[in-house]
Amino acid sequence: MVAKTKALCISLVAAALLSLNCTHAQELKEQPLHPGDILRFEITFSGPDADKIKQASLNLGLKGSVNADQAGFADGLGAQGQLVSPHIFHVEIKIPENIATGDYVLGRVDASADVGRVAYTTGFSAHLYHVENPRTFTAPTVNVKPLP
């Protein structure tokens, strides 16, 4: 009886610890990105003319608008891909110094062949890339008057 009670207690403690670990894992968030960080993507084309794609690029866009204290900061980023094998391009995007703080999503992939081009704007995962940029610039007011 004591052995069964002890085994039950050990099982309950193990279940509680596992439950806490799972709860903690759900609370973990992806670390924010900062200027200078690099995002890496792989673009794979498939279908009868996939081997005709010679260039590919990828762009992310800000969800929402640029904060007032980051006037003129960029609200998108992207880069040209490198062909690494037939149908496959690798893209590296360095987060620029002038990027606005916010959440970015994959918005567009452009592909070019010798005799055609296509823009893909749908069908991507809804993954958010959160960028934090501590730099600010609040547009000052301006007054212009003619001189006599």
Sequence and secondary structure as in RCSB ss.txt:
>XXXX:A:sequence
MVAKTKALCISLVAAALLSLNCTHAQELKEQPLHPGDILRFEITFSGPDADKIKQASLNLGLKGSVNADQAGFAD
GLGAQGQLVSPHIFHVEIKIPENIATGDYVLGRVDASADVGRVAYTTGFSAHLYHVENPRTFTAPTVNVKPLP
>XXXX:A:secstr
 HHHHHHHHHHHHHHHHHHHHHHHHHH     B TT EEEEEEE  STTGGGEEEEEEEEEESS   TTBTT BS
EEEEE EEEETTEEEEEEE  TTB SEEEEEEEEEEEETTEEEEE SS     EEE     B           
